[in-house]
């Protein structure tokens, strides 16, 4: 499928999605959000794909926010619809994808860009990257999950400060706060992400999907994450990957996972 604002590349079991609006610093508009959803949906259904890296084109921006001109004239209900549809279509969808999604933050990740990165399962950043949620400087608040995911990652106090000041933080500060997992040079950003992916895909994709569901459950209102973990743990015993993994371990061999339930 051809896209207008994103590029999708596949290399063996790894897919890379590049948001490609360099003249707009890769800002998210409605078309880009829809295209991203379609791309993630296709990759989720592709049995050959085991992990996904998301990045921005060029070296200036991962995603420098939402395309403000698109919603500057909206009324209240239109704003509600914008946030709800965006969260359902992209941000919550990515968070709950069964395949690991890694954000490779190559530059500015602001507003909706940082919210997209936070919806990924974890993040690596170039040392030149800058991150922040500047929405209150526009008279609005983060609407794509920023007020919820940022406190989960950096703690309530730091999230309050970042959102209220509308300021940007460096990649090194983001690493210190727990917002990103690794910081490296611009040149080594994608190689680092790919190196991490190579470690992930050695393991059972069935078990990884179960782990994603269990971890996410712990952050859902009204859901007992421990109980979800128990059920997912038990369910693993009925999979071919469990049989392969335990048999290989007992025989002191490397497992050859079929990645099947």
LUMFI-391366 format. One record per residue: residue number from 0; x, y, z of N, C-alpha, C in turn. Coordinates in steps of 0.02 Angstrom, whole numbers. Layout:
BEGIN
[NUM, [X, Y, Z], [X, Y, Z], [X, Y, Z]] ...
% end
This chain:
BEGIN
[0, [42, -60, 0], [0, 0, 0], [44, 62, 0]] [1, [26, 111, -42], [62, 174, -46], [32, 225, 2]] [2, [76, 261, 36], [54, 312, 83], [80, 380, 62]] [3, [44, 431, 83], [63, 500, 66], [114, 528, 114]] [4, [107, 513, 179], [147, 546, 230], [193, 501, 270]] [5, [193, 437, 256], [237, 391, 292], [270, 343, 243]] [6, [326, 316, 265], [362, 264, 227], [363, 200, 269]] [7, [353, 144, 238], [355, 79, 273], [405, 34, 237]] [8, [455, 13, 275], [506, -33, 249], [506, -97, 289]] [9, [515, -153, 255], [519, -218, 288], [587, -249, 274]] [10, [619, -274, 326], [683, -308, 319], [681, -371, 361]] [11, [671, -427, 327], [661, -491, 362], [601, -485, 409]] [12, [612, -491, 474], [557, -489, 522], [548, -421, 555]] [13, [586, -371, 533], [582, -304, 561], [550, -256, 512]] [14, [503, -215, 537], [473, -163, 496], [493, -95, 524]] [15, [503, -47, 480], [517, 22, 501], [466, 69, 470]] [16, [433, 108, 513], [387, 159, 490], [421, 227, 499]] [17, [426, 265, 446], [456, 332, 449], [403, 384, 432]] [18, [391, 429, 479], [344, 484, 467], [380, 534, 422]] [19, [351, 548, 364], [388, 582, 311], [353, 646, 289]] [20, [355, 696, 333], [331, 763, 316], [384, 814, 336]] [21, [444, 810, 307], [500, 850, 331], [488, 925, 330]] [22, [449, 949, 281], [436, 1021, 277], [391, 1045, 334]] [23, [353, 998, 364], [311, 1014, 422], [340, 985, 486]] [24, [405, 969, 484], [439, 937, 541], [401, 875, 564]] [25, [373, 840, 515], [338, 776, 526], [278, 783, 572]] [26, [247, 842, 573], [189, 853, 616], [132, 805, 598]] [27, [94, 787, 649], [38, 741, 639], [-24, 779, 618]] [28, [-51, 761, 560], [-117, 785, 541], [-163, 724, 536]] [29, [-226, 735, 520], [-274, 680, 519], [-255, 626, 468]] [30, [-229, 648, 412], [-209, 599, 361], [-152, 555, 386]] [31, [-103, 586, 418], [-46, 548, 444], [-68, 499, 498]] [32, [-112, 520, 541], [-137, 476, 594], [-172, 416, 564]] [33, [-213, 428, 514], [-249, 373, 481], [-200, 326, 446]] [34, [-150, 355, 412], [-101, 313, 378], [-61, 272, 427]] [35, [-43, 302, 483], [-6, 264, 534], [-48, 206, 560]] [36, [-112, 219, 572], [-156, 164, 594], [-157, 108, 543]] [37, [-165, 126, 480], [-168, 75, 428], [-103, 35, 424]] [38, [-47, 70, 431], [18, 36, 428], [27, -12, 486]] [39, [10, 12, 547], [15, -32, 605], [-31, -92, 600]] [40, [-90, -80, 574], [-139, -134, 566], [-112, -187, 517]] [41, [-84, -165, 462], [-56, -212, 413], [2, -251, 442]] [42, [44, -218, 480], [102, -252, 510], [81, -299, 566]] [43, [29, -280, 602], [3, -324, 655], [-22, -390, 624]] [44, [-52, -385, 565], [-80, -445, 533], [-28, -484, 493]] [45, [31, -456, 485], [83, -489, 445], [122, -537, 490]] [46, [113, -601, 480], [144, -651, 523], [221, -650, 519]] [47, [248, -622, 466], [320, -621, 458], [353, -565, 498]] [48, [314, -516, 519], [342, -459, 555], [342, -473, 630]] [49, [400, -461, 661], [408, -477, 732], [416, -415, 775]] [50, [436, -358, 745], [446, -297, 784], [442, -237, 736]] [51, [429, -178, 765], [420, -118, 724], [459, -61, 756]] [52, [497, -25, 715], [531, 36, 736], [494, 95, 704]] [53, [481, 147, 744], [449, 208, 719], [498, 266, 726]] [54, [508, 304, 673], [553, 361, 676], [527, 416, 630]] [55, [563, 472, 628], [545, 528, 584], [597, 537, 530]] [56, [577, 567, 475], [624, 579, 421], [670, 637, 438]] [57, [732, 633, 414], [780, 686, 427], [809, 681, 497]] [58, [845, 734, 516], [877, 735, 582], [848, 787, 629]] [59, [801, 827, 604], [773, 881, 646], [718, 858, 692]] [60, [674, 814, 666], [613, 800, 704], [593, 726, 700]] [61, [574, 699, 756], [536, 637, 758], [465, 654, 736]] [62, [430, 690, 779], [367, 724, 762], [364, 786, 805]] [63, [362, 844, 773], [364, 907, 811], [295, 931, 832]] [64, [249, 884, 844], [183, 901, 869], [128, 887, 819]] [65, [68, 908, 837], [11, 902, 793], [9, 961, 745]] [66, [-27, 953, 691], [-34, 1007, 642], [-89, 1054, 667]] [67, [-67, 1107, 702], [-113, 1152, 738], [-163, 1185, 691]] [68, [-142, 1201, 630], [-187, 1235, 583], [-249, 1194, 569]] [69, [-244, 1129, 579], [-300, 1085, 563], [-357, 1090, 614]] [70, [-341, 1110, 676], [-394, 1110, 727], [-400, 1177, 765]] [71, [-365, 1228, 742], [-366, 1292, 778], [-436, 1323, 783]] [72, [-480, 1305, 735], [-547, 1335, 733], [-599, 1290, 765]] [73, [-579, 1234, 795], [-627, 1185, 821], [-665, 1212, 881]] [74, [-728, 1190, 888], [-768, 1203, 949], [-757, 1146, 998]] [75, [-790, 1151, 1057], [-777, 1103, 1111], [-789, 1030, 1091]] [76, [-847, 1016, 1063], [-862, 947, 1046], [-816, 920, 992]] [77, [-796, 964, 947], [-749, 943, 896], [-681, 925, 928]] [78, [-663, 962, 980], [-601, 946, 1016], [-606, 878, 1051]] [79, [-663, 866, 1082], [-674, 801, 1114], [-668, 744, 1063]] [80, [-700, 753, 1007], [-699, 702, 955], [-628, 691, 927]] [81, [-592, 746, 920], [-523, 742, 895], [-480, 699, 941]] [82, [-484, 712, 1006], [-443, 674, 1054], [-465, 601, 1057]] [83, [-531, 591, 1061], [-556, 522, 1068], [-538, 480, 1007]] [84, [-550, 507, 948], [-536, 469, 887], [-462, 457, 878]] [85, [-421, 507, 894], [-349, 499, 888], [-322, 446, 935]] [86, [-346, 448, 998], [-323, 398, 1046], [-342, 328, 1024]] [87, [-404, 319, 1002], [-427, 253, 983], [-392, 228, 919]] [88, [-384, 274, 871], [-358, 254, 806], [-283, 240, 807]] [89, [-246, 278, 846], [-173, 273, 843], [-141, 258, 910]] [90, [-148, 303, 959], [-106, 300, 1018], [-122, 239, 1062]] [91, [-185, 228, 1077], [-202, 168, 1115], [-191, 105, 1074]] [92, [-201, 111, 1009], [-192, 54, 964], [-119, 31, 965]] [93, [-73, 78, 961], [-2, 61, 963], [17, 30, 1030]] [94, [-6, 60, 1084], [11, 35, 1150], [-10, -38, 1159]] [95, [-66, -56, 1129], [-93, -124, 1138], [-76, -171, 1080]] [96, [-32, -150, 1035], [-11, -194, 982], [23, -255, 1012]] [97, [14, -313, 980], [44, -374, 1007], [118, -380, 991]] [98, [142, -339, 945], [212, -340, 925], [249, -280, 954]] [99, [310, -289, 977], [347, -233, 1008], [356, -175, 959]] [100, [343, -115, 984], [351, -54, 945], [402, -10, 981]] [101, [456, 6, 947], [510, 47, 976], [511, 114, 941]] [102, [509, 168, 980], [515, 235, 951], [589, 253, 948]] [103, [613, 271, 889], [681, 296, 880], [676, 371, 871]] [104, [687, 408, 925], [674, 480, 926], [736, 516, 899]] [105, [731, 539, 837], [788, 566, 801], [794, 642, 806]] [106, [745, 675, 837], [747, 748, 842], [691, 771, 888]] [107, [660, 827, 872], [606, 853, 913], [548, 803, 919]] [108, [529, 788, 980], [469, 749, 994], [427, 790, 1041]] [109, [381, 829, 1012], [343, 878, 1050], [268, 864, 1042]] [110, [230, 879, 1094], [158, 871, 1091], [138, 801, 1069]] [111, [100, 798, 1014], [78, 734, 989], [135, 688, 970]] [112, [193, 717, 954], [251, 676, 938], [276, 638, 999]] [113, [281, 673, 1055], [302, 639, 1116], [248, 589, 1138]] [114, [185, 608, 1128], [131, 562, 1145], [133, 498, 1103]] [115, [152, 505, 1040], [161, 446, 998], [219, 403, 1024]] [116, [274, 436, 1039], [332, 399, 1065], [315, 363, 1131]] [117, [276, 396, 1174], [258, 366, 1238], [209, 308, 1229]] [118, [171, 307, 1175], [125, 251, 1163], [162, 190, 1139]] [119, [224, 199, 1113], [265, 142, 1094], [288, 105, 1157]] [120, [310, 44, 1149], [326, 3, 1207], [389, 26, 1243]] [121, [436, 54, 1207], [491, 90, 1238], [525, 134, 1186]] [122, [574, 174, 1209], [602, 227, 1169], [678, 229, 1172]] [123, [709, 244, 1115], [781, 261, 1113], [785, 329, 1079]] [124, [836, 368, 1098], [839, 437, 1073], [909, 455, 1051]] [125, [913, 498, 1000], [976, 529, 981], [994, 581, 1033]] [126, [1059, 592, 1042], [1080, 640, 1094], [1062, 712, 1077]] [127, [1040, 723, 1016], [1017, 790, 996], [942, 800, 1004]] [128, [907, 748, 1023], [834, 752, 1028], [811, 798, 1085]] [129, [753, 828, 1075], [721, 870, 1126], [649, 846, 1133]] [130, [625, 843, 1194], [558, 817, 1207], [518, 862, 1253]] [131, [452, 865, 1242], [411, 906, 1285], [338, 904, 1264]] [132, [296, 929, 1309], [224, 936, 1296], [207, 1010, 1305]] [133, [209, 1049, 1251], [201, 1121, 1256], [129, 1146, 1251]] [134, [80, 1102, 1257], [11, 1120, 1240], [-17, 1178, 1281]] [135, [1, 1182, 1345], [-29, 1236, 1386], [-7, 1305, 1361]] [136, [48, 1309, 1324], [69, 1373, 1296], [23, 1394, 1238]] [137, [-20, 1348, 1216], [-69, 1362, 1164], [-140, 1367, 1193]] [138, [-145, 1362, 1259], [-211, 1367, 1290], [-250, 1302, 1288]] [139, [-216, 1246, 1282], [-248, 1181, 1279], [-205, 1132, 1319]] [140, [-226, 1070, 1327], [-186, 1021, 1362], [-171, 963, 1315]] [141, [-124, 920, 1332], [-112, 860, 1291], [-177, 820, 1285]] [142, [-191, 797, 1224], [-255, 762, 1213], [-247, 692, 1185]] [143, [-186, 670, 1174], [-175, 604, 1146], [-141, 558, 1198]] [144, [-161, 566, 1261], [-136, 522, 1314], [-78, 549, 1353]] [145, [-56, 610, 1338], [4, 637, 1370], [-3, 645, 1445]] [146, [-61, 667, 1469], [-70, 677, 1541], [-73, 611, 1579]] [147, [-82, 556, 1544], [-86, 491, 1576], [-20, 452, 1570]] [148, [9, 451, 1511], [70, 410, 1501], [132, 443, 1530]] [149, [137, 510, 1527], [197, 542, 1553], [206, 529, 1628]] [150, [154, 536, 1670], [163, 520, 1741], [182, 446, 1753]] [151, [156, 401, 1710], [174, 330, 1717], [249, 320, 1707]] [152, [278, 360, 1663], [348, 351, 1646], [396, 390, 1690]] [153, [379, 452, 1707], [426, 495, 1743], [403, 512, 1814]] [154, [344, 492, 1833], [317, 510, 1898], [273, 572, 1895]] [155, [228, 577, 1943], [178, 631, 1942], [209, 700, 1946]] [156, [257, 709, 1992], [285, 776, 2002], [322, 802, 1941]] [157, [365, 760, 1912], [402, 781, 1852], [354, 793, 1793]] [158, [303, 751, 1787], [254, 760, 1733], [217, 826, 1742]] [159, [197, 842, 1804], [165, 906, 1817], [209, 964, 1796]] [160, [273, 960, 1814], [320, 1014, 1797], [328, 1021, 1722]] [161, [337, 965, 1687], [348, 967, 1615], [287, 995, 1579]] [162, [228, 974, 1600], [167, 997, 1567], [152, 1070, 1583]] [163, [160, 1089, 1646], [144, 1157, 1667], [192, 1209, 1639]] [164, [256, 1191, 1635], [305, 1239, 1609], [306, 1241, 1532]] [165, [280, 1189, 1501], [278, 1182, 1428], [348, 1182, 1398]] [166, [398, 1166, 1439], [466, 1169, 1415], [489, 1104, 1383]] [167, [549, 1106, 1353], [579, 1047, 1323], [635, 1021, 1368]] [168, [646, 956, 1365], [702, 927, 1401], [749, 894, 1351]] [169, [811, 886, 1371], [861, 854, 1328], [853, 778, 1330]] [170, [887, 746, 1284], [886, 673, 1283], [917, 645, 1347]] [171, [970, 676, 1371], [1003, 652, 1432], [956, 659, 1492]] [172, [919, 714, 1496], [870, 721, 1550], [815, 669, 1543]] [173, [793, 658, 1482], [741, 607, 1470], [765, 539, 1493]] [174, [828, 524, 1482], [856, 460, 1506], [857, 458, 1582]] [175, [877, 512, 1613], [879, 515, 1686], [810, 507, 1716]] [176, [759, 537, 1684], [691, 535, 1710], [655, 469, 1695]] [177, [684, 428, 1652], [652, 365, 1634], [605, 370, 1575]] [178, [608, 426, 1539], [564, 436, 1482], [589, 396, 1421]] [179, [655, 390, 1415], [685, 348, 1362], [729, 296, 1394]] [180, [741, 242, 1357], [782, 187, 1383], [856, 195, 1368]] [181, [871, 224, 1310], [941, 231, 1289], [950, 297, 1251]] [182, [1010, 325, 1255], [1029, 384, 1216], [1093, 367, 1179]] [183, [1096, 385, 1116], [1155, 373, 1075], [1162, 429, 1024]] [184, [1211, 423, 980], [1220, 474, 929], [1167, 467, 874]] [185, [1159, 519, 835], [1112, 517, 780], [1129, 459, 732]] [186, [1194, 450, 719], [1216, 398, 672], [1202, 328, 698]] [187, [1204, 320, 763], [1196, 253, 793], [1125, 239, 816]] [188, [1079, 287, 805], [1011, 279, 832], [975, 218, 804]] [189, [969, 214, 738], [935, 157, 708], [973, 92, 717]] [190, [1041, 92, 710], [1077, 30, 726], [1065, 5, 797]] [191, [1061, 52, 845], [1047, 31, 914], [978, 0, 920]] [192, [928, 33, 890], [861, 6, 891], [858, -63, 859]] [193, [894, -71, 804], [895, -136, 770], [931, -188, 812]] [194, [983, -168, 848], [1018, -215, 892], [972, -240, 948]] [195, [932, -195, 975], [885, -215, 1027], [833, -263, 998]] [196, [809, -246, 937], [760, -289, 904], [789, -359, 893]] [197, [853, -363, 875], [884, -428, 862], [883, -471, 925]] [198, [887, -440, 983], [883, -478, 1046], [811, -499, 1060]] [199, [764, -455, 1043], [693, -470, 1055], [670, -530, 1013]] [200, [689, -531, 949], [661, -581, 904], [693, -650, 913]] [201, [743, -655, 957], [767, -722, 975], [717, -759, 1019]] [202, [674, -721, 1049], [628, -749, 1099], [560, -765, 1068]] [203, [517, -795, 1107], [451, -815, 1083], [407, -754, 1074]] [204, [383, -743, 1012], [338, -687, 1000], [271, -698, 1035]] [205, [252, -761, 1045], [190, -776, 1080], [196, -754, 1153]] [206, [253, -769, 1184], [263, -749, 1254], [270, -673, 1260]] [207, [302, -641, 1211], [309, -568, 1212], [241, -535, 1209]] [208, [198, -560, 1165], [130, -531, 1160], [93, -538, 1226]] [209, [101, -595, 1259], [68, -606, 1323], [96, -559, 1376]] [210, [162, -547, 1373], [193, -501, 1421], [168, -430, 1410]] [211, [160, -409, 1348], [133, -342, 1333], [63, -334, 1363]] [212, [21, -385, 1353], [-47, -382, 1381], [-46, -378, 1457]] [213, [-2, -417, 1488], [0, -418, 1561], [26, -351, 1589]] [214, [79, -325, 1558], [107, -261, 1582], [56, -205, 1574]] [215, [24, -202, 1515], [-26, -149, 1504], [-85, -154, 1551]] [216, [-103, -215, 1570], [-160, -225, 1615], [-149, -190, 1682]] [217, [-86, -187, 1704], [-72, -155, 1768], [-85, -80, 1769]] [218, [-95, -50, 1710], [-108, 22, 1705], [-180, 37, 1686]] [219, [-222, -14, 1682], [-291, -4, 1663], [-335, 2, 1726]] [220, [-379, 52, 1726], [-424, 61, 1782], [-471, 0, 1789]] [221, [-478, -24, 1849], [-525, -78, 1862], [-500, -146, 1842]] [222, [-437, -151, 1821], [-410, -216, 1800], [-355, -235, 1849]] [223, [-357, -297, 1872], [-305, -323, 1917], [-250, -353, 1874]] [224, [-195, -317, 1869], [-140, -339, 1826], [-110, -405, 1849]] [225, [-110, -418, 1914], [-83, -481, 1939], [-125, -540, 1914]] [226, [-191, -531, 1914], [-234, -584, 1889], [-224, -596, 1814]] [227, [-215, -542, 1777], [-202, -549, 1705], [-136, -586, 1695]] [228, [-86, -569, 1734], [-22, -604, 1729], [-31, -679, 1743]] [229, [-69, -696, 1794], [-80, -766, 1811], [-112, -803, 1752]] [230, [-163, -772, 1722], [-197, -805, 1666], [-151, -810, 1605]] [231, [-113, -758, 1591], [-67, -760, 1534], [-11, -810, 1546]] [232, [13, -813, 1607], [64, -863, 1625], [38, -933, 1614]] [233, [-22, -947, 1639], [-51, -1013, 1630], [-63, -1029, 1557]] [234, [-87, -979, 1520], [-100, -989, 1449], [-38, -1007, 1410]] [235, [20, -983, 1433], [83, -998, 1399], [98, -1073, 1399]] [236, [74, -1108, 1450], [88, -1179, 1456], [56, -1220, 1400]] [237, [6, -1192, 1367], [-29, -1227, 1314], [-3, -1211, 1245]] [238, [54, -1175, 1240], [79, -1154, 1174], [136, -1199, 1151]] [239, [145, -1201, 1085], [201, -1239, 1057], [267, -1207, 1076]] [240, [268, -1141, 1084], [330, -1108, 1102], [352, -1127, 1172]] [241, [306, -1138, 1218], [324, -1161, 1285], [356, -1229, 1282]] [242, [327, -1274, 1243], [356, -1341, 1236], [426, -1337, 1207]] [243, [434, -1297, 1155], [499, -1289, 1123], [550, -1258, 1170]] [244, [530, -1205, 1204], [576, -1170, 1248], [600, -1211, 1306]] [245, [555, -1245, 1339], [574, -1285, 1398], [612, -1348, 1377]] [246, [592, -1378, 1322], [629, -1437, 1298], [700, -1419, 1279]] [247, [708, -1363, 1243], [775, -1342, 1223], [818, -1326, 1285]] [248, [788, -1294, 1334], [825, -1278, 1395], [850, -1341, 1430]] [249, [805, -1389, 1437], [823, -1451, 1472], [876, -1491, 1434]] [250, [875, -1484, 1368], [924, -1519, 1326], [986, -1477, 1311]] [251, [989, -1418, 1344], [1045, -1372, 1336], [1057, -1353, 1263]] [252, [1003, -1336, 1229], [1005, -1314, 1160], [972, -1246, 1154]] [253, [983, -1213, 1098], [947, -1151, 1085], [879, -1167, 1057]] [254, [827, -1133, 1081], [759, -1148, 1056], [750, -1124, 984]] [255, [710, -1159, 948], [689, -1140, 880], [615, -1126, 881]] [256, [597, -1065, 903], [527, -1050, 913], [490, -1047, 847]] [257, [430, -1077, 847], [387, -1073, 789], [341, -1013, 793]] [258, [341, -980, 854], [300, -922, 866], [227, -937, 853]] [259, [206, -993, 882], [136, -1015, 876], [108, -1030, 944]] [260, [43, -1018, 951], [9, -1034, 1014], [5, -1109, 1023]] 
% end
